[in-house]
């Protein structure tokens, strides 16, 4: 099963440069998959939304850009082989970047949380048409199919994991648009996404910090900001479960 998600409008994907800072991802359950990839696709939060006016995905996000988040659980003895294999996959897709309107945004391995796990975030600038064309291209690409088959040896299972109550996405989006302003002073927000296909009412937030100490100080600083407590109070009741991971960029990740 594949999950499609889009990016919240107030969350702008940004490049971190080559500082190799750890990233922190809060994920509100995504979909699991029996194939090599777990796909999720993202939109961006925008201003306060009225849930009666138009489809929720259109209100909460920018149009035309789709994101796919692949999450792989790696066999503990196969991390190096897995990363080598996936880098070759990246090279194949990069060679067709212009044709498919597809690019890798970031690639990470988990260093705390769900260890022996890798996450790869892809952007389809051509929307769903780009997703469809990529699937057709990869199904016909013998080099990719060989890598796909080989990669299965290194992966134990595929699981994407802020899971919300049904109907809570608009309320979450409106509060997220306010809350993000309390967490900008260290430039730590990287991206926010919600699922659109697969297991619905799931949200992923990716934050970047210089260190775990900086993470703690930033989170504590938010609680000293007037208004942050109200945002938390309004969102906690609609959360069913929360999972977090600490990520480190891979050698081939465009985002460091």
C-alpha positions in Angstrom: 0.0 0.0 0.0 1.3 3.4 -0.9 0.6 6.7 1.0 0.4 10.0 -0.8 1.0 13.2 1.1 1.3 16.9 0.4 3.1 19.9 2.1 1.5 22.4 4.4 1.6 25.8 2.9 3.3 27.5 5.8 6.1 25.0 5.8 8.7 25.8 3.2 11.2 23.1 2.3 14.6 24.7 2.7 18.2 23.6 2.0 20.5 23.2 5.0 23.7 23.4 3.1 26.6 21.1 3.9 26.6 21.5 7.7 25.4 17.9 8.2 23.1 18.9 11.0 20.8 16.2 12.5 17.2 16.4 11.5 14.2 15.5 13.7 11.0 14.1 12.3 7.7 13.9 14.1 5.5 11.6 12.2 1.8 11.0 12.6 1.3 7.5 11.2 1.9 6.9 7.5 1.2 3.7 5.5 3.1 0.4 5.5 4.0 -1.3 2.3 4.9 -4.8 1.1 7.2 -3.5 -1.6 10.5 -1.7 -1.4 9.1 1.8 -1.2 6.6 3.5 1.1 5.3 6.5 -0.9 3.7 9.5 0.7 3.1 12.8 -1.0 3.1 16.4 0.4 1.3 19.8 0.2 1.9 23.0 2.2 -0.2 24.7 5.0 -1.5 28.1 4.2 -3.6 30.7 6.1 -6.6 29.8 8.2 -9.0 27.6 6.3 -12.8 27.3 6.2 -13.6 23.6 5.9 -16.9 24.2 4.1 -15.6 26.1 1.1 -13.4 23.6 -0.9 -11.6 20.3 -0.6 -9.4 20.1 2.4 -6.2 19.2 0.4 -6.6 22.3 -1.7 -7.2 24.5 1.3 -4.2 23.2 3.2 -1.6 23.0 0.5 0.0 24.4 -2.6 -1.2 22.9 -5.9 0.9 21.1 -8.4 3.8 19.7 -6.3 3.6 16.2 -4.8 6.0 14.7 -2.3 6.9 11.1 -1.7 8.4 9.9 1.5 10.0 6.4 1.3 10.7 4.7 4.7 12.7 1.5 4.8 13.6 -0.7 7.8 17.1 -2.0 7.0 18.7 -5.3 8.1 21.3 -4.4 10.8 24.1 -6.2 8.9 23.2 -4.6 5.5 23.3 -0.9 6.0 26.3 -0.2 3.8 25.0 -2.4 1.0 21.6 -0.8 1.3 22.9 2.7 1.0 25.1 1.8 -1.9 22.1 0.2 -3.7 19.9 3.2 -3.0 22.5 5.7 -4.2 22.5 3.9 -7.5 18.7 4.2 -7.6 19.2 8.0 -7.0 21.7 8.2 -9.8 19.2 6.6 -12.3 16.4 9.0 -11.3 18.7 12.0 -11.3 19.7 11.2 -14.9 16.0 11.6 -15.8 15.3 14.5 -13.5 14.2 16.9 -16.3 12.1 14.4 -18.1 10.2 13.1 -15.0 10.2 16.5 -13.1 11.4 14.5 -10.1 14.1 15.3 -7.6 15.5 14.1 -4.3 15.0 16.6 -1.5 16.7 14.8 1.3 17.9 11.4 2.4 18.5 10.3 6.0 19.2 7.4 8.3 17.7 7.2 11.8 20.2 7.6 14.7 17.7 7.6 17.6 14.1 6.3 17.6 13.4 3.6 15.0 17.1 2.7 14.4 18.2 0.7 11.3 15.8 2.9 9.3 16.2 5.2 6.3 13.9 7.9 5.0 14.1 9.5 1.5 12.0 12.5 0.5 11.2 13.0 -3.2 9.5 16.0 -4.9 7.4 15.6 -8.1 7.3 19.1 -9.6 4.8 17.9 -12.2 2.2 16.7 -9.7 0.4 13.4 -10.2 1.3 13.3 -13.9 4.9 13.2 -12.8 4.1 10.4 -10.4 2.4 8.4 -13.1 5.2 8.9 -15.7 7.9 7.9 -13.1 6.1 4.7 -12.3 5.9 3.8 -16.0 9.5 4.7 -16.6 10.7 2.6 -13.7 8.7 -0.4 -14.7 10.5 -0.4 -18.0 14.0 0.4 -16.8 16.0 -2.8 -16.5 18.8 -1.3 -14.4 16.3 0.1 -11.9 14.4 -3.3 -11.7 17.7 -5.1 -11.0 18.5 -2.6 -8.2 14.9 -2.9 -6.8 15.3 -6.7 -6.7 18.7 -6.5 -5.1 17.6 -3.9 -2.6 15.0 -6.3 -1.2 17.8 -8.4 0.3 18.7 -5.5 2.6 15.3 -4.4 3.8 13.4 -6.1 6.7 10.1 -4.3 6.3 8.7 -0.9 5.2 6.8 1.2 7.7 6.0 4.9 7.6 5.0 6.3 11.1 1.3 12.3 14.2 -1.8 10.4 13.6 -4.9 12.5 13.9 -8.6 11.8 14.7 -10.7 11.7 11.5 -11.9 15.2 10.6 -9.1 16.9 12.5 -6.9 18.0 9.6 -8.3 21.5 9.2 -8.1 22.3 12.9 -4.5 21.0 12.9 -3.6 23.1 9.8 -5.0 26.3 11.3 -3.1 25.8 14.5 0.1 24.7 12.7 0.1 27.9 10.7 0.2 29.9 14.0 2.5 27.5 15.9 5.2 27.5 13.2 5.9 31.2 14.0 7.0 30.3 17.5 9.7 27.9 16.2 11.4 30.0 13.5 14.0 31.9 15.6 16.7 29.3 15.0 15.5 28.6 11.5 14.7 25.0 12.5 11.4 24.2 10.5 12.2 22.2 7.4 8.9 20.8 6.2 5.4 19.7 7.2 3.3 17.2 5.3 -0.1 15.4 5.5 -1.1 12.1 3.9 -3.5 12.1 0.9 -3.5 8.5 -0.3 -3.1 5.5 1.9 -3.5 5.8 5.7 -5.2 9.2 6.0 -5.1 11.9 8.8 -1.3 11.5 9.2 1.1 14.4 9.6 4.9 14.5 9.3 7.0 17.5 10.6 10.8 17.7 9.9 12.9 20.0 12.1 16.6 20.7 11.9 18.8 21.6 14.9 22.5 22.0 15.5 22.5 19.5 18.3 20.3 17.7 20.8 21.1 20.5 23.3 19.9 23.1 20.7 16.7 21.1 20.2 16.0 21.1 24.0 16.6 24.9 24.3 14.5 25.7 21.2 11.6 23.6 22.5 11.8 25.1 26.0 12.0 28.6 24.4 8.7 28.0 22.6 6.9 27.4 25.9 8.0 30.8 27.0 6.4 32.4 24.0 2.8 33.7 24.5 0.4 31.7 22.4 2.4 28.5 22.1 0.5 26.9 25.0 -2.8 27.7 23.3 -1.7 26.0 20.1 -0.6 22.9 22.0 -3.9 22.9 23.9 -5.9 23.0 20.7 -3.9 20.3 18.9 -3.4 17.7 21.7 -7.1 16.6 21.7 -7.0 15.6 18.0 -3.8 13.6 18.2 -4.1 9.8 18.4 -0.4 9.0 18.6 3.0 10.6 18.1 6.4 9.1 17.0 9.7 10.9 16.7 13.1 10.0 15.2 16.5 11.7 15.0 17.9 11.6 11.5 21.4 12.1 9.9 21.9 12.9 6.2 23.3 10.2 3.9 26.3 10.9 1.8 24.1 11.4 -1.3 21.5 13.6 0.4 21.0 17.0 -1.3 19.9 18.3 2.1 22.6 18.2 4.7 
